[in-house]
Amino acid sequence: MNEVSAYVAEGEQDAEATVRPKRLAEFIAQHRVRDQLDLLLRGAMGRGTPPDHILLSGPPGLGKTTLANIVAAELGSGIRVTSGPAIERSGDLAAILTSLATGDVLFIDEIHRIAKPAEELLYSAMEDFRVDVVVGKGPGATAIPLDVEPFTLVGATTRSGLLTGPMRDRFGFVAHLDFYAAADLEQLLHRSARILGVPITDEGAVEIAGRSRGTPRIANRLLRRVRDYAEVRADGMVTLATAREALKVYDVDALGLDRLDRAVLRALVDSFKGGPVGLSTLAVAVGEQPDTVEEVCEPFLVRAGLLARTPRGRVATDAAWQHLGRALPAGRISAPNAPADLFASDQRFP
């Protein structure tokens, strides 16, 4: 990465961090989870003890990392941040745990990817605030018990089904974050626009929210891109017209589909007559890895009712043909459509 691209990437990270809420009262949506978490934290602070360990699950971009930082802020504690893939050995985890101060928060992102030896070490730390460090190898190996200061573990995962039963059972509070409603995203965009100093109309916020896939991270990213367009090619105000023109430049259509999403749908409809077609074949047709198509594109396409997974392969629904502006072939067996409100806009990308 050259100096210019590194500077741009750092600027994007700074902008994302700036708009993140710092307190629970500032956190928009996820009302049920927010209320439950508020009770958990207030109860623990009233008793003068660290709260139970917390597990946050849900799709990427919904605020799991933000909530972990909010937990630390509400408790007035320090926070140590790491990720499951970064903890390859039990010794790595032991070093982190023994460096924690009383009441600190340890945040492990993608906790389902933590190495098995480290996971087993984490069990005793979560329950007894103790770790056993093995020194030496073979018959001469010795286990040295080390005390850990009372702490709160906040684990985040996008795939809770991959967590082992013993790990999941050690969390005293488990919460699942849902996709945001459009109204919540509009409120979030107005807040982010105020922080970033971007003038935005209600109609502009509605337009961006409708293309954000119910995800705050995407909404904030699109807001920054529309801001760029508004400052360079318009009067600086994010309006309905400016938002539409900007998102057209960035290949984000009326449903929030990007270039790769539409490539998958076009391959299904144009090359394979709507399917069914296998995942690997579909990935080759769009020039991507199967994992990318399955994990990046398909979740939203399925949720939007544009693609269906069947035992015989992937199938484009009637809604996918409609969205691409294609006529259904004669004799085609109809697949379920997406909900009607997903197609409120008449903008299409043939």
N, C-alpha and C positions, 0 to 999 in steps of 0.2 A: 504494500500500500504506500503510495507516495504521500508527500507532505500535504498536498491539497486535499486528497481524498480522506486522509486521516483527520484533517481539520474539519471537514464536512461531517464525517461520522461522529466526531466528538460533539459537534454542534447539535446534531440530531439527538444524541443521548442526553445532552444538557436540556434541550427543549422538552424531551419526554419526562425527565426528572422534575422539571419546573412545574408542569401541570398536574403532577401526581398529588392527590390529597395527602395531607400530613396528619390529620386527625380523623377519628371515626365519624364525627358529625359532618365532615366535609365529603365523606364517601357517598357517591350517588348510586342509587339502586341497590340491589341485593339486600332489600330491607329486612328480610327474615334472618339472613346470616348476620347482618349488622346488629340487629337487636339481640340475637343470641350471644354474639361475641361481646357486646357491651355488658350483658349480665355476667358473663364469665370473668371479664377483666375487673369489673367493679367488685364482684364478690371476693376475688383473690386479693385485691388491694385492701379491702376492708379487713380481711384476715391477716394481712401482712405476710402472705406467702406467694410464691410464684404460681401462676395459673396452670391448669392442666395443659399437657401437650396438645397442639392443635394441628389438624390435618386439613388442608384446603385442596379440593379437587375441582377440575373443570377444564374446559378448552383453553388454549393459550390466549393471552391478551385480556382476560376478564378482571384482573386486579389481585392475583394471589400474592405477587411480590409486594405490591402496594399495601395490602393488608398486613403482611408480615412486618413491614416498617411501621405501620400504624400501631400494631401491638406493642412494639418496643417504645414508641413515642408515648402511648397512653400509660405504660408502666413506668416511664422515666428511666428505662434501662438501656444498656448498650446492646448492639446487635452484631452478630457475626454471620456473614453470608457465605455460603458455599453451594455446591451442587452435587448431586449423586454421582455423575460421571467423574468428577474431580477427586472423589474419595476412592482410590483404588486399593488401598491397604488399610488394615485395622489401625496400624500405627499412625497413619495420617489423621484418622478420626480421633484417636486418643490424644494427639497433640492439640487438636482444636478444643476438645472437651476440657482438658486440664488447664487451658488458658482462659476459660470463662470465669467471669466474676459472679458473685451471688446475684441472682435475679436476671442475668443476661438472657437474651433471646438468641437462639441458634436457628437460623433459617437455612434449610436444605431444599433447594429447588430440584425438581425431577427426582424426588427421593426414591421412586420405584427403580431407578437405575443404579442405586448404591451397591457396591460389591458385597457379596454374601458374608465374608469374614467381618467387614465393617458393620454390617447390619446386626450380626450377632453380638458384637461389642456394644452396639447402641442399646440393645435390650436392657442390660444391667444399668447402663447410664440413665436411661429413662425411668426405670423403676426404683433403683437403689442409689442413684447418684454415685456410682462406683464403676471403675473399669479395671480389668485385669490385663496388664501388659505382659506378654510372654517375651522373656529374654533368653536368647540362646536357641539351639536347635537340638533335635533328637532327645535321647534320654536325659541329657543334662539341662534341658529347658526348664526355666523357672517362671512361674506366674507371679507378678508383683502387683498386688492390689493398690490402686490409687483412688483417692477420694475426689469426687467432682463436686464443685459448688452447685447448689440447687439452681436449676435453669429451666427455661421453657423452650421446647423444641417446636418450631413451626415447620411442618413439611408441606411441600406443594407438589402436586402431580397432575399431569394431563391424562394419565391412564391408571386410574385407581384399581382397575381389575388386575394389574400386574403386581400390586402390593401383596406380600405374603400375609396370611392370617395373623401370625404372631406380631408382625409389625403394626398392622391396622388396629389390633386390639389394644395396643399400648397408648393409643391416642385417646385422651379424655373428651375431646371435642372434635367432631368430624363435620365438615361443611362442604356442600357442593355449590359452586357458583354457576348460575345460569346466564344465558345470553341476555343482553339488555333489550328492553323495549325501546321503540323508536322515540317515545317521549322522554325517556331517561337519557338517551344519547343526545337529544336536542339540548337538554339541560346541561349535560356534560360539555357540549361544544360551546355553549354560551360562556360557561365558566372558564374553559381553556382559552377562548378568544379574549376574555378580559385579562387573563394573566399574560398572554402573549402580546396584548395590545393590538389585536386585530378587530376592526369594526365588522360586525356581521349582522345581517338581518335575520328575522325569524324564518323567512322563506329559504335563505341560504343554509341555515342550520338544518332545516327539515330535509333539504336536498342531500346534504352530506350524510346526515343520520341514516337516510334511506338506503345509502350505498355502503354502509359500514359493517354489514354482516352481523349486527348486534354486538359488536366488539369495540370496547373503548379504545384499545390500542390502534385499531384501524381508523376509527373516527378521528383521533388526534393526528394520525399520520396524514390522512386526507386533508384535514384542516390546514396543516402546514403547507401542503402542496397547492391547495387553492389559494392560500395567502401569497405564495410566490407568484402565481399567475395574476392575482389581483394587483399586486404591487408593480409587476413588470408590464402587464398588458392592459390594465384597467385603472380605475381610480383609487385602488387600495381597499375598497369596500367589498366584502364577500356577500354578494347578492345571489338570487336564484340563477340569473343568467350567467354570472361569473362562475358560480360553482359548476354549472352544467358544461360550460366551455372548458374550464380547467380540467374537469374529470374526463372529458372527452380526449383532451391532450394526453392524459396519463392512462388512457385505455381502461377506465373503470366505467362499466356501463350502468344502466338504471337499476339493476339488481345487486350491484357490487361485484360482478364477475370481472376478472382481469383477463389478460391475453391468454394465459395458460388454461383458465377455466373454459373460455370459449373455444380454444383449440381442441380440448377434450370433447366438448359437445359437438363441434363440427366433424371431428373424426368419427364419432358415433353415428351421427346423422348422415353425413355425406359419403364416408368411406365404407361404413358397415350397415347402412340402411336402418339405423336405429338399434342394432344389436339383436341378440346378445353377442358379446365379444369378451374374450378373456382380458384380464388386467395387463398381462405382459404384452399382448398384442396391441392393446390400446396405448400403452406407454411408448412402444416403438413407433407407433403412428404419429405421436406428437413430439418425439425426440426427447423424452424424459425417462428417468428411472421409474420403475414400478412403485417404489416406496414414495416418491414424490407425488405421483398421481393419487395414490391411495391415502396418504396422510395429509397432503396439502390441498388438493382439489376436491376429492370426493366428499369429505364431511359436509362442506357447505352445499355442494350440488345435490346431495341426497336430502339434506335438511330443507332446501328450497324446492324440492319436488321435481328437479330437472333430470335426475339420474336415479336409477333403481339398481340395486344389487340383487341378482337372482342366482340360483344354483348353477345356471348355464352361463352366467357372465353378466357384464354390465349392459343395461338397457336404457336408451333415452326415452323419457316420458313424452306424452303429447305436449306438455308444457315446454319441453326443450325445443321441439319442432316449432312451436309458436314463437318462442323467444328469438330463435334464429331467423324467423320469417320464412320458414320452409313449409311447403304444403305436405300434408300427410299422404303417404302413398296409398293407393287403392288397395283394399283388402288387409290393411294393417290392423293387428289386434291392439286396441287402445291400451295404453298404460295409464296409471293414475296421473292426474294433473297436480301441479303445485297449488297451494291455496290461492284463491282469487286475488287477495290483497297484495300478493307479491308482484302483480303485474299492473299496478296502478298507473305506472308511467308508460307512455307510448314510445319511448326512446329505445331503439334496437340497434344492434351491431351485427348486420348480416355477415 
